[in-house]
């Protein structure tokens, strides 16, 4: 019981920092929407460095396990993300346009599967929302594809901004919930 109370007190104290973090994310998200090119570039570079890091870690693991079966596959598993990360760092604009096209393909596939699901559950309550989600996903995918590649930078930057605003909002809501003591 004492441990739970201490944890609750600690969470209440940290709620202020969670609120600040949420507000900073909202401000950064608004900036990303207003000037999407730097946000898109930052996202592409962050993703590129993430691939480089994953590739290096995989290569280290492969060489640590070189006496085990599957060394070549482990080596390839490290070289592939490393090469992708380096390619993304060398040409970040191509990375952004490719990301936009991959997102469009994902949205299209997701939309088709949602529409199929909606038709499968059609008489049940809520099927229309599933169909709406599917149709909206397909429309957004088509709009991305129609504006590709020239609108890719703006799309990725605005998407990053929306995600940051959304993340900031839930952090603020969480911080408010942390401030109020739970049931005892």
C-alpha positions in Angstrom: 0.0 0.0 0.0 2.8 2.4 0.9 4.5 1.7 -2.5 1.3 2.4 -4.4 0.9 5.7 -2.6 4.5 6.7 -3.3 4.1 5.9 -7.0 0.9 7.9 -7.1 2.6 10.9 -5.5 5.5 10.6 -7.9 3.1 10.5 -10.9 1.2 13.6 -9.6 4.6 15.4 -9.4 5.5 14.4 -12.9 2.2 15.6 -14.4 3.6 19.1 -14.8 6.5 17.9 -17.0 4.1 15.8 -19.0 1.9 18.9 -19.6 5.0 20.9 -20.7 6.0 18.1 -23.0 2.5 18.0 -24.5 2.4 21.8 -25.0 5.9 21.7 -26.7 4.7 18.9 -29.0 1.6 20.9 -29.9 3.7 24.0 -30.7 6.1 21.9 -32.7 3.2 20.3 -34.6 1.8 23.7 -35.5 5.2 24.8 -36.7 5.4 21.6 -38.8 2.1 22.3 -40.4 3.0 25.9 -41.1 6.4 25.0 -42.6 6.1 21.4 -43.6 9.4 21.1 -45.5 11.8 21.2 -42.5 9.5 18.8 -40.6 9.5 16.3 -43.6 13.2 16.6 -43.9 13.7 16.0 -40.1 11.4 13.0 -40.2 13.2 11.5 -43.2 16.6 12.0 -41.6 15.5 10.6 -38.2 14.1 7.5 -40.0 17.3 7.2 -42.0 19.5 7.3 -38.8 17.2 4.8 -37.2 17.8 2.4 -40.1 21.5 3.0 -39.8 21.4 2.2 -36.1 19.3 -0.9 -36.6 21.7 -2.1 -39.4 24.8 -1.6 -37.2 23.2 -3.4 -34.2 22.2 -6.3 -36.5 25.7 -6.5 -38.0 27.3 -6.5 -34.5 24.9 -9.3 -33.5 25.6 -11.2 -36.8 29.4 -11.1 -36.1 28.9 -12.1 -32.5 26.9 -15.1 -33.7 29.1 -15.9 -36.8 29.8 -19.5 -35.5 26.1 -20.2 -35.4 23.9 -21.3 -38.3 22.4 -18.6 -40.4 25.3 -16.2 -40.3 24.8 -15.1 -43.9 21.1 -14.3 -43.3 22.0 -12.4 -40.1 24.6 -10.5 -42.1 22.1 -9.6 -44.8 19.6 -8.6 -42.1 22.1 -6.1 -40.9 23.3 -4.9 -44.3 19.8 -4.2 -45.7 18.7 -1.6 -43.2 22.2 -0.1 -43.1 22.2 0.3 -46.8 18.6 1.7 -46.8 19.6 4.2 -44.0 22.6 5.4 -46.0 20.6 5.8 -49.2 18.0 7.8 -47.2 20.8 10.0 -45.8 22.3 10.6 -49.2 19.0 11.5 -50.9 16.5 12.6 -48.3 14.1 14.2 -50.9 13.7 10.8 -52.6 13.2 9.3 -49.2 10.3 11.7 -48.5 8.6 11.1 -51.8 9.0 7.3 -51.4 7.6 7.6 -47.8 4.5 9.4 -49.2 4.0 6.7 -51.8 4.3 3.9 -49.3 1.8 5.7 -47.0 -0.6 6.1 -49.9 -0.2 2.3 -50.7 -0.9 1.4 -47.1 -3.9 3.7 -46.9 -5.3 2.2 -50.1 -4.8 -1.4 -48.9 -6.3 -0.5 -45.5 -9.2 1.2 -47.2 -10.0 -1.7 -49.4 -9.8 -4.1 -46.5 -12.1 -1.8 -44.4 -14.6 -1.7 -47.2 -14.5 -5.5 -47.5 -15.0 -5.8 -43.7 -17.9 -3.3 -43.8 -19.7 -5.4 -46.5 -19.1 -8.5 -44.4 -20.7 -7.0 -41.3 -23.2 -4.8 -43.1 -26.4 -5.4 -41.2 -24.8 -4.9 -37.8 -24.7 -1.6 -36.1 -21.6 0.6 -36.9 -20.9 -1.0 -40.3 -21.3 2.4 -41.9 -18.5 3.9 -39.9 -16.2 1.1 -41.1 -17.3 1.7 -44.7 -16.7 5.5 -44.2 -13.2 4.8 -42.8 -12.4 2.6 -45.8 -13.7 5.1 -48.3 -11.9 8.0 -46.7 -8.6 6.0 -46.6 -9.0 5.3 -50.3 -9.8 8.9 -51.2 -6.7 10.1 -49.2 -4.6 7.5 -50.9 -5.8 8.6 -54.3 -5.2 12.3 -53.4 -1.6 11.5 -52.3 -1.0 9.5 -55.5 -2.4 12.3 -57.7 -0.1 14.8 -56.1 2.9 12.6 -56.1 5.8 13.4 -56.1 5.5 17.2 -56.0 3.2 17.3 -52.9 5.2 14.7 -51.0 7.2 17.1 -48.9 4.1 19.0 -47.8 2.1 15.9 -47.1 4.8 14.3 -44.9 5.5 17.5 -43.1 1.7 18.1 -42.4 1.3 14.5 -41.3 4.2 14.8 -38.9 2.6 18.0 -37.6 -0.8 16.3 -37.1 0.8 13.4 -35.3 2.8 15.8 -33.0 -0.4 17.8 -32.1 -2.3 14.5 -31.4 0.6 13.2 -29.3 0.7 16.5 -27.4 -3.0 16.5 -26.8 -3.0 13.0 -25.2 -0.1 13.9 -23.1 -2.0 16.9 -21.7 -5.1 14.7 -21.0 -2.8 12.1 -19.4 -1.2 14.8 -17.2 -4.6 16.0 -16.0 -5.6 12.4 -15.1 -2.3 12.0 -13.2 -3.0 15.1 -11.1 -6.2 13.7 -9.7 -5.8 11.0 -7.1 -7.3 7.6 -8.0 -9.8 5.6 -6.0 -8.5 4.2 -2.8 
